[in-house]
Amino acid sequence: MTEGFPQSFGPYQLLRPLGRGGMAEVFLAEAVNSLGNTRLVALKRMHHGVSEDKDAVEMLIEEARLAMQFDHPNIAATFELGNHKGAWYFVMEYVDGLDLGAVARLAEVNERRLPPKMVASLASGVARGLAHAHEQTNEEGVRLGVVHRDISPQNILVTRNGDVKLIDFGVAKVATRIQQTIAGVIKGKYAYMSPEQATAETLDGRSDLFSLGVCMYEWLTGKALFRGPNMVSPFAILRAVREAPIAPLHEVVPEVDEALSEIVLRCLSRDVNQRWDNGSALANALDSWLKDVDPSYGLQHIKAHVAMLLSNAPEGSLPQNAIATPLISKMSKQDFSPSLLSIVAQAPSRVDLPAIDFIGATTTKPKTLQDPAPAAPAAPAPKAPAFRPAAPAKAQRAPRVSSSQRAALPHSPSPPMNSPPMKVPGPQSTMPSKRIVMRLLWTGVGALIFLVGWSVVATLKRFAM
């Protein structure tokens, strides 16, 4: 594969890199939808260390199958998990924007912190996406116990339009599985772990809420919560996660009022039972606070703030995922068409078929598989001329055939007309018949009597001696 772009990767065209981590690299790519039109997707290509671990591959497939069940505006859709020449990859919804880590860095360059209202709005969307994932159940209605495990600024994306989306569900679980074989897989992620995650305890959705609380605290203060100049080793960071005191937000940043400070601090409780019960409860609290502070605050304000940060960014400081994208539509779940390389793929819920009218113009009319639209009445066909049957031809008498000529004709026997229908044998029973069972029983009884008698005779002989 050449170093330049675009590059071919199976049926996909990689346009440029979007980011690289310890476990994978992400590209902006072109894919062809079900109509043959080009659409933009994000393609995450896993490093080869994943392919070398059979258990990690199995886990990756299961997590991908689970991630494709999510259908929420605050979760980036996963379309496909495939394998091309030994390299595992994800095809995901492309989010035209940048991650919150980059947003925070751009704010720091401008000597600013993220506004509390913006933090509350973004965190509310993340919490609602988490609630959707945490509440996933199986066919029997039992919770699946979904936990993201890696809620960090790099996995929270904000679009140019102000929307917020979560990415990388399940990837952290695979990363933990192979962290011994890939250097730096979760480097930098320790500071966003929950205390129970740091001590390898059983996790539930409230672990993700702690991690989201760390993100909110850092966005509001502009400082790291559990990292410092003396915390170089992972052990020091994990100890800080478990034990370091957390100062109330309103005391660190006077611009943050006490009500918002309490919402964030409840997320950061080290007693899991003292945290918010679920993501919906946290989102409701943030929305209520935002409504009290500024009921008019919405996506347009986040969009304007992101545009301001991008326009004021120093030259060369923008990450790859913040560069403007080509004027090509994004791929959606409705028109995604799985490739031949897919191992697990998102089944399209719609099929867009071209409808061709009689004058040659082609239009696209969506046809829903589950709820088909009624067909339009066809134009009346031109009236055909009346059909008149032809007069029957005059019958001709067949020539006579003598008995000697009939005997000379080739003869093929015909099947009997009233032959009984063929009987199709049904499935044969594998159970033995009653006669065979009785024979086996009597044989066993006879053998048992013989052995008992032989034993008695041998015992009497021994005493006689």
C-alpha positions in Angstrom: 0.0 0.0 0.0 1.4 3.4 -1.0 1.9 6.2 1.5 -0.1 8.8 -0.4 -3.8 9.3 -0.5 -6.3 8.3 -1.7 -5.6 4.6 -1.1 -7.6 1.5 -1.9 -8.7 -0.8 0.9 -10.9 -3.5 -0.4 -14.0 -1.9 -1.8 -13.3 1.3 0.1 -11.3 4.4 -0.9 -9.3 5.9 1.9 -9.2 9.7 1.4 -7.1 10.8 4.4 -6.3 9.8 8.0 -8.5 11.1 10.8 -6.6 9.8 13.7 -4.4 7.1 15.1 -4.3 5.4 18.5 -2.6 2.5 20.2 -5.2 0.0 18.9 -6.3 1.4 15.5 -6.1 4.1 12.9 -9.1 5.9 11.5 -9.6 7.2 7.9 -12.1 9.2 6.1 -13.3 6.9 3.3 -15.6 6.6 0.4 -18.1 3.8 0.1 -20.8 2.9 -2.4 -24.3 2.7 -1.2 -27.1 0.4 -2.4 -27.8 2.7 -5.3 -24.2 2.9 -6.5 -23.7 6.4 -5.2 -20.6 7.5 -3.3 -21.0 8.2 0.4 -18.6 9.2 3.2 -17.8 6.9 6.1 -15.3 6.5 8.8 -13.1 3.4 8.5 -11.3 2.2 11.6 -8.5 -0.3 10.8 -7.3 -2.3 13.7 -3.6 -2.9 14.2 -2.4 -6.4 13.5 -2.1 -7.3 17.2 -5.8 -7.9 17.2 -5.6 -10.5 14.5 -3.0 -12.4 16.4 -5.3 -13.0 19.4 -8.1 -15.4 18.7 -10.0 -14.5 21.9 -9.7 -10.8 21.0 -11.1 -11.4 17.5 -14.1 -13.3 18.9 -14.7 -10.5 21.4 -14.5 -8.0 18.6 -17.1 -9.8 16.6 -19.5 -10.0 19.6 -19.0 -6.4 20.5 -19.6 -5.3 16.9 -22.8 -7.3 16.8 -23.9 -5.5 19.9 -23.0 -2.1 18.8 -25.1 -2.5 15.6 -28.2 -2.8 17.8 -27.8 0.8 19.0 -30.1 3.3 17.3 -29.7 6.7 19.0 -28.8 10.2 17.7 -26.0 10.5 20.3 -24.3 7.3 19.3 -22.4 7.1 16.0 -23.8 4.2 14.0 -21.6 1.1 13.3 -22.3 -0.3 9.8 -19.8 -3.2 9.3 -17.1 -5.3 10.8 -14.9 -6.9 8.2 -11.5 -8.4 7.4 -9.3 -7.5 4.5 -6.0 -9.4 4.0 -5.8 -10.1 7.7 -6.7 -6.6 8.9 -9.9 -6.2 10.9 -11.8 -3.0 10.3 -15.0 -1.1 11.3 -17.1 1.0 8.9 -18.9 3.6 10.9 -20.9 6.8 10.5 -18.7 9.7 9.7 -19.0 12.5 12.1 -18.0 15.8 10.6 -16.4 17.6 13.6 -13.8 16.9 16.2 -13.4 15.2 19.5 -13.8 17.0 22.8 -10.2 16.5 23.6 -9.3 18.7 20.5 -12.1 21.2 21.5 -10.6 21.6 25.0 -7.1 22.0 23.6 -8.3 24.7 21.1 -10.1 26.5 24.0 -6.8 26.3 26.0 -5.0 27.9 23.1 -7.5 30.8 23.2 -6.9 30.9 27.0 -10.5 30.0 27.6 -12.4 27.2 29.3 -15.5 25.6 27.8 -18.6 27.5 28.8 -20.7 25.8 31.6 -23.8 25.8 29.4 -22.0 24.2 26.6 -20.6 21.5 28.9 -24.0 20.8 30.4 -25.6 20.5 27.0 -22.9 18.2 25.6 -22.8 16.0 28.7 -26.6 15.7 28.6 -26.4 14.2 25.1 -23.7 11.8 26.1 -25.7 10.7 29.2 -28.7 10.0 27.0 -26.6 8.0 24.6 -25.2 6.0 27.5 -28.7 5.4 28.9 -29.8 4.0 25.5 -26.8 1.6 25.5 -27.1 0.6 29.2 -30.8 -0.3 28.8 -30.2 -2.8 25.9 -31.9 -6.1 26.6 -32.0 -9.6 25.1 -35.0 -11.3 23.6 -36.2 -12.2 27.0 -36.0 -8.6 28.3 -33.0 -9.2 30.5 -30.4 -6.3 30.6 -27.3 -7.1 28.6 -25.1 -5.2 31.0 -23.5 -3.0 28.3 -20.7 -0.7 29.6 -18.7 1.5 27.3 -15.5 1.3 29.6 -13.8 4.2 27.8 -15.7 7.4 28.2 -13.0 9.9 27.5 -12.7 13.2 25.5 -11.3 11.3 22.5 -14.4 9.2 22.3 -16.9 12.0 22.4 -17.3 13.9 19.1 -19.0 17.2 18.5 -20.2 18.1 15.0 -19.9 21.4 13.2 -23.7 21.6 13.7 -23.4 21.3 17.5 -24.5 17.6 17.8 -22.6 15.3 20.1 -22.0 11.6 19.5 -20.3 8.7 21.3 -18.0 6.4 19.5 -16.1 3.1 20.1 -18.5 1.0 22.1 -16.9 -2.3 23.0 -13.4 -1.5 21.6 -12.1 -0.7 25.1 -13.1 -4.2 26.2 -11.0 -5.7 23.5 -8.2 -3.3 24.2 -8.1 -4.5 27.8 -7.9 -8.1 26.5 -4.8 -7.4 24.4 -3.1 -4.7 26.4 -0.2 -7.0 27.2 0.6 -7.5 23.5 0.1 -3.9 22.1 2.1 -1.2 23.8 0.1 1.9 24.7 -3.3 0.5 24.1 -4.9 2.3 27.0 -2.1 4.8 27.7 -3.7 8.0 28.8 -7.0 6.3 29.6 -6.3 5.5 33.2 -7.3 9.0 34.3 -10.8 8.5 33.1 -11.4 5.1 34.7 -13.9 4.7 37.6 -12.5 3.5 41.0 -14.2 0.1 40.5 -12.6 -0.2 37.0 -9.2 0.7 38.5 -9.5 -2.2 40.9 -10.9 -4.7 38.3 -14.3 -5.0 40.0 -17.6 -5.9 38.3 -18.8 -2.8 36.3 -22.3 -1.5 35.5 -23.5 1.6 33.7 -22.6 3.9 36.7 -18.9 3.3 35.9 -19.4 5.3 32.6 -21.1 8.1 34.6 -18.0 8.5 36.8 -15.9 8.7 33.6 -18.3 11.3 32.2 -18.0 13.2 35.5 -14.2 13.4 35.1 -14.7 14.8 31.6 -17.1 17.5 32.8 -14.8 18.4 35.6 -11.9 18.9 33.3 -13.9 20.8 30.6 -15.1 23.2 33.3 -11.8 23.8 35.0 -9.5 23.5 32.1 -7.2 21.2 34.2 -6.6 17.5 34.6 -8.4 15.9 37.5 -6.3 12.8 38.2 -3.1 13.6 36.3 -0.2 15.8 37.4 3.5 16.4 36.8 4.4 13.8 39.4 1.9 11.2 38.1 4.0 9.5 35.4 3.2 5.8 36.1 -0.2 4.2 35.6 -0.1 3.1 39.2 0.1 6.7 40.5 -2.8 7.7 38.3 -5.0 4.7 39.4 -4.2 5.5 43.0 -5.3 9.1 42.5 -8.5 7.8 40.9 -9.2 5.8 44.0 -8.0 8.1 46.7 -7.2 11.7 45.6 -9.5 14.3 47.1 -11.8 16.1 44.7 -12.4 19.8 45.3 -15.9 21.1 44.6 -16.1 22.8 41.2 -17.6 26.0 42.4 -14.6 26.5 44.7 -12.1 25.9 41.9 -14.0 27.9 39.2 -16.2 30.7 40.7 -18.1 31.0 37.3 -19.6 27.5 37.9 -22.6 27.7 40.2 -23.1 25.4 43.1 -26.0 23.5 41.5 -24.0 22.4 38.5 -21.1 21.7 40.8 -23.2 19.3 42.8 -24.4 17.5 39.6 -20.8 16.8 38.6 -19.7 15.8 42.1 -22.4 13.3 42.3 -21.1 11.6 39.2 -17.6 11.5 40.9 -18.8 9.8 44.1 -16.5 6.8 44.8 -19.5 5.0 46.3 -21.2 3.7 43.3 -24.6 3.8 45.1 -24.2 7.5 45.7 -24.0 8.3 42.0 -26.8 9.0 39.6 -28.9 5.9 39.1 -28.6 6.0 35.3 -27.8 8.2 32.4 -31.4 9.4 32.0 -31.4 10.8 35.6 -28.1 12.6 34.9 -29.4 14.0 31.6 -32.6 15.2 33.3 -30.6 17.0 36.0 -28.4 18.7 33.4 -31.4 19.7 31.3 -33.2 21.1 34.3 -30.2 23.2 35.3 -29.7 24.5 31.7 -33.4 25.4 31.5 -33.2 27.4 34.8 -30.0 29.2 33.6 -30.8 29.8 29.9 -33.9 28.3 28.4 -32.9 29.5 24.9 -29.5 27.7 24.9 -29.3 25.1 22.1 -27.4 23.6 19.2 -26.9 27.0 17.5 -24.8 28.2 20.4 -22.6 25.1 20.4 -22.2 25.4 16.6 -21.1 29.1 16.9 -18.6 28.3 19.7 -17.1 25.4 17.7 -16.8 27.7 14.6 -15.1 30.4 16.7 -12.6 27.9 18.1 -11.8 26.6 14.6 -11.4 30.0 13.1 -9.1 31.2 15.9 -6.9 28.1 15.9 -3.2 28.7 15.0 -2.0 27.5 11.7 -1.2 23.8 11.7 -2.9 23.2 15.1 -6.1 21.7 13.7 -6.4 17.9 14.0 -7.1 15.9 10.8 -10.7 15.3 11.9 -11.3 19.1 12.0 -10.4 19.7 8.4 -13.3 20.4 6.1 -14.6 17.4 4.2 -15.5 17.0 0.6 -19.0 17.9 -0.6 -20.2 14.3 -0.5 -23.2 13.1 1.5 -22.6 11.0 4.6 -23.6 7.3 4.6 -26.7 6.5 6.6 -28.0 3.3 8.0 -30.9 3.4 5.5 -28.7 3.2 2.4 -25.6 1.3 3.6 -24.8 -1.8 1.5 -22.5 -4.4 3.2 -19.4 -5.3 1.3 -18.3 -8.8 0.5 -15.6 -8.5 3.2 -18.1 -8.1 6.0 -18.1 -10.5 8.9 -20.9 -8.6 10.8 -22.9 -6.0 9.0 -25.8 -3.6 9.6 -28.8 -4.8 7.7 -30.4 -1.9 5.8 -33.9 -1.0 6.9 -34.7 0.5 3.5 -33.9 -0.2 -0.1 -33.8 2.7 -2.5 -34.7 1.6 -6.0 -34.6 3.8 -9.1 -38.1 4.2 -10.6 -38.0 4.8 -14.4 -41.0 6.5 -16.0 -42.1 6.1 -19.6 -40.3 9.1 -21.0 -36.9 8.0 -19.8 -36.6 10.3 -16.7 -35.2 8.4 -13.6 -36.2 9.3 -10.1 -35.4 7.7 -6.8 -38.3 6.6 -4.7 -37.5 5.0 -1.3 -39.3 1.7 -0.7 -39.5 0.6 2.9 -39.3 -3.1 3.3 -41.3 -3.4 6.5 -44.1 -1.0 5.4 -44.3 -0.9 1.6 -45.9 2.1 0.0 -49.0 1.4 -2.2 -48.2 1.2 -5.8 -49.4 4.1 -8.0 -52.1 3.2 -10.5 -50.6 2.4 -13.8 -51.6 4.3 -16.9 -54.3 2.6 -19.0 -52.8 0.4 -21.7 -53.8 1.1 -25.3 -56.9 -0.9 -26.4 -55.9 -4.0 -28.3 -57.9 -5.1 -31.4 -60.7 -7.5 -30.7 -59.6 -11.1 -30.9 -61.4 -13.2 -33.4 -60.8 -17.0 -33.4 -59.9 -18.5 -36.7 -62.3 -20.9 -38.3 -61.5 -24.5 -37.4 -59.7 -26.4 -40.1 -61.5 -29.3 -41.7 -60.5 -32.6 -40.1 -58.7 -35.0 -42.2 -59.1 -38.8 -41.9 -55.9 -40.7 -40.9 -54.7 -43.3 -43.4 -55.4 -46.9 -42.6 -52.5 -49.0 -41.2 -52.4 -52.7 -41.7 -51.6 -55.2 -39.0 -48.3 -56.1 -40.6 -47.3 -52.4 -40.8 -48.4 -51.8 -37.2 -46.1 -54.7 -36.0 -43.2 -53.1 -37.8 -43.6 -49.7 -36.0 -41.2 -49.1 -33.0 -43.0 -49.8 -29.7 -42.5 -48.1 -26.4 -44.5 -49.5 -23.5 -46.8 -47.1 -21.7 -47.1 -47.0 -17.9 -50.3 -48.5 -16.6 -53.0 -45.8 -16.2 -54.3 -47.1 -12.9 -51.0 -47.8 -11.2 -51.0 -47.1 -7.4 -49.1 -44.0 -6.2 -45.6 -44.5 -5.1 -45.2 -44.7 -1.4 -42.6 -42.3 0.0 -40.9 -43.9 3.0 -41.2 -41.8 6.1 -38.4 -41.3 8.5 -37.4 -44.6 10.1 -37.6 -44.9 13.8 -34.3 -45.4 15.6 -36.0 -47.2 18.5 -35.4 -51.0 18.7 -38.5 -53.2 18.4 -40.1 -54.9 21.5 -38.9 -58.3 20.4 -35.3 -57.2 20.3 -35.6 -55.5 23.7 -37.0 -58.6 25.3 -34.3 -60.8 23.8 -31.6 -58.5 25.2 -33.2 -58.6 28.6 -33.4 -62.4 28.7 -29.8 -62.6 27.5 -28.7 -60.3 30.4 -30.7 -62.3 32.9 -29.2 -65.6 31.8 -25.7 -64.2 32.0 -26.4 -62.9 35.5 -27.7 -66.3 36.7 -24.7 -68.0 35.2 -22.3 -65.7 37.0 -24.0 -66.1 40.3 -24.1 -69.8 40.0 -20.4 -70.0 39.0 -19.5 -67.8 42.0 -21.5 -70.1 44.4 -19.8 -73.2 43.0 -16.3 -71.7 43.3 -17.0 -70.7 46.9 -18.2 -74.2 47.9 -15.1 -75.8 46.3 -12.8 -73.4 48.3 -14.5 -74.4 51.6 -14.4 -78.1 50.7 -10.6 -77.8 50.4 
